[in-house]
Amino acid sequence: MEVLGTYLRGRWPEGLVLDDAVQLCMHMYRTGAGIPTPLRPFATRDGLAKAFAGLAACGWVRQPAAEVDISGFEFWTAVIASIKKEWPWRYDMEEGESLAARFS
């Protein structure tokens, strides 16, 4: 698992539901919040996508219904790309801040 994924899993072992993980991923990409300074170089689009794909693969990201494979790198790059498009996910800055605060 990527170093950033290991950090997140260690800080919040119970994991997150998919919607919260999506908001956290988007918020970390946009602001870097919740990421310690030494890990910020891993907070790139690809770094975050790999980290969250790994977290989903190990069950840390919980999906209510198995409609889509959330453990794929492509899924998480689409999540990050939707920051600008607001589709298929809409970024909620307040929710992202609240989630990122758990990891600070």
N, C-alpha and C positions, 0 to 999 in steps of 0.2 A: 504494500500500500504506500502511496505517496506520503512524504513527510508531513505535508499539510493535513492530509486525511488522518494520519496517526495522531497529530496534535488535536484535531477536532474531536476525534473519538475518545481521546484521553481526558479532555475537558468536559465532555458531556456524554458519558458512556451509554446512556439510555437511548441515544439517537433522536432523530426527528421524523415527523411525518413528512411526506413528499412536499406538500405545499410550503411548509416551514423551511425545508432544506433548499427549495428553489429560491425563496426570498433571501435566505442567508447567502447562498452562492452569488446571487445578483448583487447583493449589498457589498459583499466582500470584493467582488470585481470592481464595482463602482467606486468604493470608498477605501478599501483596505481595512476597514474596522473589524476588530476581533482577531486580527492576525498580528502576532508579535513581530517586531521589526526584523529579527533574523529570518523569519519565514516569508517576508513580503516578496522576495524575488520569485517565490513559487506561486504567487497570486496572479499569474497571467491567465489569459483565457484558457490556454491548454493545461496549465498547472491546476487550475480550479476544476476544469472538466475531468481531468484524470483523478483528482482527489475525490470528487463527489461520485464519480463512476465506481471507484473502489469502495467508497462508503456504502453505496447502494448494493454493490455485489456482496458485501458481507452482512447486509441486513440492517445497517445503521440507519439508512434512509428507509422508512416504512411506507409502503404504498397500499392504500385501502383496497384497491382492486388491481389485479395484474393485467391491465389493459395494454400497457406499453412496457418495454424493457428499459428500466431506468438505470441499469448498470452499464450502459454503453457510453463511450466517450462522446459519440454523436448527439445523444440525448442532451448531455450537459452543455455542449457547445451551442446547441439550439436554445437552451435556457438562457445562456449568457447573451446570445445574439438578440434575444427578444427584449432586452433592455431598451434598445432603440426602436424596435418595431411595436412593442407592447402586445405581441402575439407570438406564440400561444400563451405566454405568461405575462402578467402585468406586474411591474416592479412597484412595491409599496415601501417607500423609504422609512416610514415610521415602524412598520413591521420588521424591516431589515435591521434597523437600529436596535429594536428590542431584542431580537434574536442574537445579534452580534454582541450585545452586552453580556450575554451568558458566557461568552468565551474570553472576555477581557479580564 
